[in-house]
Amino acid sequence: MIRYSIIHEKNPREILLLRGKGCRWRKCTFCDYHFDCSDDENANLNLNREVMSEVTGIYNHLEVINSGSFVELGEQLLIELAEICREKAIYTLHFECHWLYRNSIPRWREIFAKHGTTLKIKTGVESFDYNFREKFLQKGISEKNPAKIAENFNECCLLFGLTGQTEESMRYDIETGLKYFERICVNIFVKNSTPLVPDEKVIEIFTRKIMPDYADNERVDILLNNTDFGVGGENNE
């Protein structure tokens, strides 16, 4: 598993894929990322310390993902990461977090701020169509109002490429995300171990009609494959 990479182009930053106990929610119909987990805290700490040792601070900007929420990495690991951010002059750190943990975010913002690091918290909204999101994707976000969701988070992920999505619905999701969040990340669904399959017609609509309008937008990341940030997948180990 590739766990360290550097993004040199849009929003330059280092990126880490760490491992925790796994996503607490685990009900999203499209997701199997939570399989990258372990209940062995010592093994997780050892692995994550090795990955974190690669941080150089080249852009003073870091993103950490962990196939779940950052709080699931554990208190000790997060404190160690805050210290690394101080040592490497990481001024901005992006984390991912499920809606379930929204009330835990302010405490960690304060802790990292004491080390000179501002947290930018991203959440997987996937869609602002409440019924599609909750009845089909089963995201577990009880709030319907995008503005209310954005009160807890700085950035959001959107998921495209599923049957039922249209050009209109995808544009609505993007524009809503840009209205209420600092940044958005558009993920195109790829086949995984869940029963869902990508809808190639929907993906074609996105890549042909929508993507050209946002590809150069500095506030929009677009991942046609889930390894486009350079982490995940397999290395030669």
Secondary structure as UniProt FT lines:
FT   STRAND          4..7
FT   STRAND          13..17
FT   TURN            29..30
FT   HELIX           33..35
FT   HELIX           41..52
FT   TURN            53..54
FT   TURN            58..59
FT   STRAND          61..65
FT   HELIX           70..73
FT   HELIX           75..87
FT   TURN            88..89
FT   STRAND          92..96
FT   HELIX           99..104
FT   HELIX           105..113
FT   TURN            114..116
FT   STRAND          118..126
FT   HELIX           130..131
FT   HELIX           132..136
FT   HELIX           146..150
FT   TURN            151..152
FT   STRAND          155..160
FT   TURN            163..164
FT   HELIX           167..180
FT   STRAND          183..188
FT   HELIX           200..205
FT   HELIX           206..210
FT   HELIX           211..214
FT   TURN            215..216
FT   TURN            218..219
FT   STRAND          220..223
FT   TURN            226..229
//
